[in-house]
Amino acid sequence: MELLYFVDGLKYNLIDDNMPFLATLNKKRLKSEFGYSCACHATMYTGRYPEEHNTWFVWKRGNNSPYKFVNMIPLLKYVNIIPMKVVLSRVARKLNKNTSFAGIPMLVNLPLKYWGEFEPCEDVLWTDDKYLGNIETIFKIMKKSGLKYQLVGLDKKSGFIEEAQETAIESNKNFYYFFIGELDDYLHKYGDKSDEVKGLLKRIDNMIKRHYEQARKITPDLTLICYSDHGHINVTEKIDINEYFEQKNRNVNVYLNLIESTFARFWVKNGQERKDVLECLNLLEDKGWGFVLTKEHFDKYHLNFDNNEHGDIIFHLNSPRIFINTIWGFGMTIKSMHGYVPELDEHVGVFLSNEEIKDVASVRLVDILPTVLKAAGYKNEDGSLVGTVLIE
């Protein structure tokens, strides 16, 4: 039997002081993807890097925008007030059948004139057979394997941890996957030193311990794996990117852009626009606050995509800073963030197991799928997975 737990945002440094049961397990540092959870999930469910599964951010530039209708209504694109944006995002969700985890979010601080330029990277949930087309995922493999499995928390019908706590381990299942999504939200809202986060960590730890004890009564042949996709870094400075455009007598929204917490992406029409944007971003670079991604970064982090749908110019803001006034909101209450370079100590996630873990410098997200399949008794006979099997 295999018990698999994904705990969104659980960082390595939180285990020993807050989760006594998990602290008894073998553990390794886990290196995230250079991006957000969208990229991390695609990698850990496929065993492939972003340049292979082509999923990096929630939004990309494309011709299938759920907001195409905005530009069809005269003058609507100039009504840049939040109530109107709320209404339009609700209309888009009604008109489009997007079942992905992120769905169709509102592009909060992006001018309406740009909304029709962008489409979600995902249109179905990870468990859907249509997810990523012909690329195999853990869920497609499980369906074909004949294993008796149960997925807990992925339908979002109730709280993740509540559903997991209500689930009893039964002898007629080979494999359980528990998706625990609350911790990431708590860390964003409260920070890792808060009583709220510490209390949630204890609840998660107690739940996993209870499941483990139930399973041990059923079978001694038991593998427990708990892992995360990234860590979290407490935010100490908040940056309005437009202030640096204004220093050059420009406005960030003159240029097609998507501003997120730690990334700013731009699509430029010509060489002059490229020069203008880079001049403004150089003001941030000169402070040592970030950098424009180059071929070196694309190679290192497996981000060599075939086209520019993710951006012509991509700027990364270094920790412990975030951008405010982004497509996700105003950002003033955010206490903690992820989406930084994966090597940072506080950004490191965790991989834990009751089994011995191979002596690797750090676990990669591409290692998750082959490891989980091996523990479940499934053989990857075609050799298509690049990751390392971490337990024997």
N, C-alpha and C positions, 0 to 999 in steps of 0.2 A: 504494500500500500504506500502511496505517496501523498503527503500533505504539502501543498505548495501555497505560500502566502506572499502576495505582493503588497507592500506597504508603501504607498506613494510618499516620497519625500523623506523617508527614514534615513538619517545620516549615521555614519559609522560611530561618531563620537557621542551619540545619544544612548547607546546600548547599555554600557556598564553601569551608569548611575541611575537608570530609569526602568530597566527591563531585566529583572533578576533571572527569569527563566531563560530568555534568549541569551543572556550573558554566559550561561553555562555551555552554550553550543560552540562549535568551531565557527570562526568568522574570518572574513577577508574583506578588504576594501574593494569597492566596486566603482569603476570609472564610467561616468555617464557619457552620453553623446554631447556634442557641442551644439546645443539647441534646447528645445523645451520638451515636454512630455510627449508631444505628438511624434517626434522623431524617436524618442526612447521606446515607446510602445511598439512602433513598427519594427524596430531592431530586435527587441527581445522576443517578439512573437514570430519573427521570420528567421532569425539568426543571420541576417544580412545587414550590411551597413547602409546609411542613408542614400548614398549614390546608387545603390542597387534597388532599394524599395521606393526611392524618389519621394520620401516623406520627410520634411524638415520642419516646417511651421504649419500652424493651423490654416493660414491663408497663403495663397499664391496668386500670381497674376494668371488669368485664363479667360476663356471665352464662354464659360458656363456659370457666370455669376448668378446667384439667387437674387441679386439686387439689380438686374438689368432693367427692370421696370421703372426704376427711379428716374432714369434719363428719358423715359418715354412720356413722362408727364411734364408739360411745359412749366418751367420756373421752379419745379419742386426741388431740384438739386441745390437751389440757393437758400432753402429754408433750413439753415443749420442750427436748429435748436433741439435740445435733448428730447422733449416730448414727441416731436415729429420723428426723430430717429427711433424712439421706442416703438412707435406705431409701425413704422416701415419694417423694422426687424421682425415684429410679430406677423406682419403680412407675408414676409419672405418665408417664415417658418410654416405658415399655412399653405403656401403655394408650392413648396418644395419638400419632397420626402427625403430628408436627410436624417438618418438614424445613427450617425456617428456619435461618439462620446461627447465631442465638443459641440456638435450640431451646427447651427448657423448663428454665431454670436453677433451682437450689435457692434459695429465699428465706432466706438463711442466718440472719439475726438478726430476722426477722419472726415474731411468735408464730403458731403453727399455726392458731389460731382465725381468723386473717385470710387464710390462704392461699387458701381457696375463693372469695374476693372478687375475685381478679385473674386475668386471662388475658393471654397474649402478644399484642403488637400484630401480630406476623407469625406465620403458620402454615406458610408455604412459603418456599423459597429464592427469591432475587431473580430467578433465571433461569426460574422456573416461570411458565407462562402464567396461572396463577391468582393470581399476586402482584398485589395491589392491585386486583383485579377488572378493571373495564373500562378502567382507566387505562393508557395506553401506556407501555412502558418500552423502554430501549435493546435489551433482549434480545428482546422481542416484535417490535420493528421489524426487527432484524437477521434474525430467522427469516423474515419476510415479504419481505425486500428482495432476496433472491437473491444477496447477497454471500456469498462463501466465507470463513468466519471460524473462529477457534479461541479458546476460552475456557480460560485456564490458571489453576489455583489455586482455583477456586470449589467444587470437589467436596470439598475438605478431606481427601482420601484420603492425602495425604502432606504434608510441609512445603511451604509456599507457595514459598519461594525455591528449594528443591530441584527442585520440579516445573518452575519457570520456567527454571532453569539447564539442565535436561535437554531443554528444548524448542528445536528447531532451526527457524529461519525458512525457510519453503519458498515456492517461486514460485507454487504453486497456491492460495495464500490471499490474500485482499484485506485482511483485518483480524485483528489479534491483540489480545486483552485479557488482560493479566497482572495478577492480583490478588496483591499482596504484603502479607501480613498480619502478619508477625513483628515488624516494627519497633515497632508500638504496644505489644505485650507487653513487648518489651525496655525501652522507655522507662518503662513503669509499674514494671518490676522493678528497673532499674539506674539510670535517670536519664540525661540527654543528655551528661553529661561522662564517662561510663564507657567503659572500653576495649571492653566488650561491644557497646555501641551503635555506637561508632566503627568497630569491625570489621565489623559488619553493614552499615553504610552503605557501606563500601568494596566489600563483596561485591555489594550491589545495584547500585552504580555500575558495577562491572566487567561485570556481567551485561548491563545495558542497553547499555553500549558494545559488547559482543560482538554482541548482537542487531542493533544499528544497523549495524555493519560488515557483518554477513551480509546484511542487507536491501539495503544500498547496492550490493552485488555483483549483486543480482537486478534492482533497478530504481532509477533516479534519482528517480522519482516517489514520494517517501517522506515521510510525515509522522509524526513522533514526538511524542507527548504523554505527559508524566508529571505526575501531580497527586496531591494528598492531600485528606483531608476536614477536617483540623484540625491544629493544632500541639500542643505539650505544654508544661506549666509545672511546674517543679520544686516539690515540696511542702515547706513549711517549718513547717506547724502542723497538728495533727490534733485535731479537735473531736468530743467525744461530746455529741450534741444533748440527750440525756436529762439531763445535768448542769444544763442551763438550764431544763428542765421541773421538775427537783427544787428549784430555787431558788424556784419558785412552789408548792412542795408538790404537784407533779403528776408523773405518769409519762407519757412519750411514748406508750407502748403502750396507754394508756387510749383513745387516739384511733386510728381507722383510718388507717394511714400507710404510705408507702413511703419509706424513707430510702436515698438513694444518695450517691455521693461528693460531689457538688456541688449536689444538689437534695434537698429534703425536701417530700414531697407529703402532703396531708391531705384526708380526706373527712369532713365534719362532719355531725352529725345535726340540729343546731339552732343558734340564735343564741348560746346559752351556750357550747357547745363551740367555736364560732368565736372567741368572745371569749377563752376560756381558751388556745387554741392561739396566737392572735396576741399575747397578753400574754407568752408564753414566747419566741416568735420575736423580739419587740421587744427582748429582752435582747441578742440577737445583732446586731440592727439598730443599737442604740444604741452598740455597739462599732465600728460601721462595717464589720462582717464580712459583711454580706449584705443582702438585701432580699426582701420579698414582691412577687411579680410583680403588676403592675397593668395596666389597659387600655393604658397607654402602651407597656409592654413587649410585650403581645400584638399590638398594631398594628405596632410597629417590626420585630418578628421574625417576622411572619406566623404567629401562633399563635392565631388566632381560631377556635376549634373550636366545633362546634354543641352540645356537651354537656360534662359535667364528668367524663368518664371518665379524664382525665389528672390531675384533682385539683380540689378546691374552693379550697384554699389551697396555693400553690406558693412555696416559699422557695428562693432561690439563695444559696449560700455563695461569697463572693468568693475569688479566688486571693490568696495561694498556699496556701490551706487546703483540707482535705477533711474530710468527716465520717468517723468510724470506726464500727464496729459497724453496718454497713449490710446491705441485702439481698444484697450481693455478697460480704461477708466481714467480717473484723475490721479490715483496712486498715492494720495496723501496719507492714507492710513496703513499702508503696507509696512510691516515690520521685518519681513524676511523674504528672500528671493532666491531663485535658482536660474539656470540658463547662463552660467558663467563658464569659463574655460574648465574642462573636466579635471585638470590636475590639481586644482586648489584643494587644500586639506579639508576645509569645512564643506566643500561641495561634493565630497566623496560619499557615495552611497554604501550599502553593505550587502554582503551575501553570507548567510548563516545556514548551517546544517548540523544535524546530529551525526552525519557521516564525516569521515576524514576528507578534507579539501586539499586538492593538489597544491603544491608549493608554487604559486604564481605570484608575481609582483602585485597584480591587482586583477580582479575579475572584470571582464568586459561584458557589455550587454549582449554581444553576439554569442557569448558562452552560455547564456541562460537556456536557450532552446535545446541544444544538444545534451546539456546536462539533465534537464527535466525529462527529456525523452528517454535517456538511458536509465534514469531512476524508475521510470514507469515501465521499463521492459521493452521499449520500442527500439528497433535497430534502424539507424540511418544508413541504409545500404548503398544509396547512390553517391554518398560522399560529398553532397552539395553544400554542407554547412561548414563555414570557416572557423567556427568557434571551438573552444576546448571543452571536453567533458571534464568537469571539475571534481567529480566524485566517482569512485569505482564501486 
